[in-house]
Amino acid sequence: MPRSNNTALSGSSSSHSTSRAALPFTRSVTDFEVERTERVSQKILSYSRPPSRTVLTQKGADYGAEGMPQHSVSSLMLAKARPFSISGHIPLEPKSLTVFFRSQSGITHSLDFPIDVEVEAPPELDVLIAACKPHATCEMDGFSDRESLFYPPNLALTATLELASHPILDAIRTALFPRLAAGQYLVAVRDMMQLVPTGGHMCPQRRLTQEEGKVATLIVTLPVRFRGGALTVHDFEGNEEKYYGRGGKPGDMEWTAFLADCDHEVETVHRGVRLTISYKILLRTFGPSPSPSQSLMIPSDRFLDLISPILNMSRGQRVAFYLREQYGFSPADVLAESMVPHLKGGDALLYHSLRLYKLFPELRWAAGGYVWPVDSTVVCGTFVRGSPHASLHTPRSPLAYPMSPNGRHRRAYSGVPRNAFPLYSGSDSTDEDELEREHEAGALRDYVEDSGAVLLVQEGIHVLADDALGAGDSVTKERVPFVSAGGLDKLVINVLLVVYIP
C-alpha cells in the first residue's frame, strides 16, 4: 500500500494577509492540509476489451426468442422501484389478546379473543358496536345504513398488543423506507379502532393534510372471523394493491402498512365483523431533525446554558464551529448539509441545541481559511474522483511543464513572494524545492478559489474554537483527491457548522 504523509501548504498569500487578520473568538485552520502518496515511477496499465457487438446481438436474439413482453418487465421494475405497501403476520396467540374499552355510559369493558360471531357473539362486542360512530361515506346523503364504524378517540381504549415486542417496524423500514439515514427511527402511535359489520364497507379514506412527521399507516386486523372485506390501497399514481387476508382465522394476526400519501378502502364484508386497530407511523430521530419537536433527544440544561452566553455575545454575527466526529463522506460527491441526519456525539448535541434556540444552522465544507457555499460540493479543475490520469495534461498539471536535466519539472515562477507560503520542509530541501512548494501552494489556492470557495473573512464568518482542542487532529477530516506531480494526493476538507445569530 502506498505510503502517505501530511504536508501543510499555506492557503494565503501576502495579498490576503490583511483580510486574514485574527478575528475575535477565532482560531481557524489557515493552511491547506494535503495527504501525499508515494510517487510510482512506472505504472502498468491494463486494458480490457469491451464485449463484441456480435455477443451483444446474440444476447438480444436469445431474449427475443423467449417471447417475454417488455411491458411485463417494465411493470415489475416500476413496482420494485417504489413499493408503497406491505403486509405480514404477528406470531401472537389470539387468546393472549384483550382489548379494554369504555362505553358511552363510562363503564369499562374487556373484549377477549378469538371471536366467531356466527358461533357466539360476546355481549361486549355489541357494547363496542353501540359505542362506535359511523364514518363519512361516499353516499349522496353522507351516510349509509351499512356504514363502517370507528371507536371515538375521546373514549379510553387499551390493548394488550405491544408492537415493540414484534419486529413490525423493522419490516416496514426495510420494505418502505430503505434509505433512512442512521439515527432516524419509526415510531408507532395508536390512531383508532375501526369496525366494518356484515354487509358494510369502507369507502376510500382520502389522504388529508398529514400530521407532522407522519410517513405511513399501519393496520392490524384483530382475530374476529369475517368473509370478504378485502383491503385495497391506492398510491398517488393510481397503482393498486389488494389484501384479502385470512378473515380473522385462528393463528397469527395480520397487519398491513402503506405510505402516508396512499388512499385505502375496505370492500363489502359478507359475513362476520372486520375489526382493526390503526397506527400512525411517525419519523423520529435521536439526533438533529428539521423540527425540534420530531427529535427524541433533548440536550441537558447545563449544555444549553453553556451556549447561551456565546449567543448573547455574538448577536448580529455569523459564527461557526468545527465538527469533530469522523463520518466518511466525500466532499466531491455530496453537500455538507447531507450529513445532518448522520451527526453524532457532541456534533449532534450542538446542532440540536441551536435548533432549540430557533436558529437555523447549516453545514459547509471548509479548508485552509476558505469555505464553500452551502449548495456547493468541492469540485474544481484538477480535482478528480477516479483515476489520476484524468487531469494529467491540464494547464496546471505538473506534467504539462518540461523536464529539467535533473529530472524535476520546470515551473514558471508566478511572482508570489517566497516567504508568503511557510512550508513544513526538511532541512535538506533546496531552493528549487522551496520554489516548487511555493508554486504548488499558489496553484492549490487558485484551484480552491476557482471551485467557488471564498475566504471566511469575506463571508463574515467568525470561527469559534478552543485553544486547548484547536483545529487539528480533533476535527472532522474528509478528503478530496487531486493530481499533483504525477501522483494522486488528497486535500483534507473540514466541516463547519455555521449559524447566524440575529
PyMOL commands that set and color helices and strands:
alter all, ss='L'
color gray80, all
select helices_A, chain A and resi 14-16+53-66+70-81+94-96+123-131+163-165+168-176+292-294+301-313+336-342+345-356+388-391+398-400+418-420+431-450+456-459
alter helices_A, ss='H'
color red, helices_A
select strands_A, chain A and resi 4-10+31-37+85-90+98-102+108-112+133-134+149-150+157-159+184-196+202-205+214-221+226-228+231-234+240-243+253-259+263-266+269-272+274-285+317-322+362-367+370-371+454-455+461-464+478-484+487-501
alter strands_A, ss='S'
color yellow, strands_A
deselect
rebuild
show_as cartoon
